[in-house]
Amino acid sequence: MSVISKWNDLGPRVMSAVVMLLVGGTAIWLGGLPFHLLVSVVTGLMVWELVRILGPKEQGAPMWLGLLAAVVMFATVFLPPFARLPVLLAPVLAGMSSISTGTKGSRVIWCAYAAVIVLACYSALSLRGGHGLFWLAWLAAVVIMSDVAGYFAGRSLGGPKFWPKISPKKTWSGTIAGWIGAALVGVWFMLNSPAGPSLIALSVLTAFAAQMGDIAESAIKRRYGIKDSSNLIPGHGGFLDRFDGFLGALLLVLIAGQVLGFLPEVR
């Protein structure tokens, strides 16, 4: 691969990243309804992409399942806590009969990955609403830093592949660089919060969860012979392609937060 071809997607990736950073950063900063609306829309788009990948039985299934997921996500903050989980899983159950059985295991993949999407997106709402801007900024910084460090280190250093059968572009050099970048983010947030050194380890673990989220989506696309989940984001493919890492990280934070309550209040 020539030097030029190795970096030929950098321009579109940077431009799209800038737009996403401006829109997402503004919504995160404002919180409340703007952030809630953005997360709901992104949830619907990711579900739409997933249904298209797996193969719908009927032509309109991606659209109506995506809309249902967006509406359900928007409705969660208006529901009592005990009702949120059943409502969140409603699109997952509703989509069971709409997924084609042409490829073995499609409905199992749908149940597992659609559940990851809605739970992870709900985790984003809970993190912003329950813990505030600081900790959502921490998670975003960990995922973005690990992704950027991994991208540049992998392209520059190359070396042995991390999991060539599933994600042939990922290297061990990029993976380790991502962990180092996440650790540095953890150090900064540790120094500016009541969190102790365990936040550094948690940052690396969150980066690993993000990388596993990326690999899980790559495995699904490879199984169905698809390069990108859609072409909605120039240079990045679709919303699943861009936010698959966030799904893994947010799911980890949701589970760990419920079990450990690990994020201290920042005043």
Secondary structure as GFF3:
##gff-version 3
##sequence-region A 1 267
A	DSSP	alpha_helix	3	6	.	.	.	ID=ss1
A	DSSP	alpha_helix	10	30	.	.	.	ID=ss2
A	DSSP	alpha_helix	32	54	.	.	.	ID=ss3
A	DSSP	alpha_helix	61	75	.	.	.	ID=ss4
A	DSSP	three_ten_helix	76	78	.	.	.	ID=ss5
A	DSSP	alpha_helix	81	88	.	.	.	ID=ss6
A	DSSP	alpha_helix	90	94	.	.	.	ID=ss7
A	DSSP	three_ten_helix	96	98	.	.	.	ID=ss8
A	DSSP	alpha_helix	106	131	.	.	.	ID=ss9
A	DSSP	alpha_helix	133	157	.	.	.	ID=ss10
A	DSSP	beta_strand	161	163	.	.	.	ID=ss11
A	DSSP	beta_strand	167	171	.	.	.	ID=ss12
A	DSSP	alpha_helix	172	191	.	.	.	ID=ss13
A	DSSP	alpha_helix	198	223	.	.	.	ID=ss14
A	DSSP	alpha_helix	239	260	.	.	.	ID=ss15
###
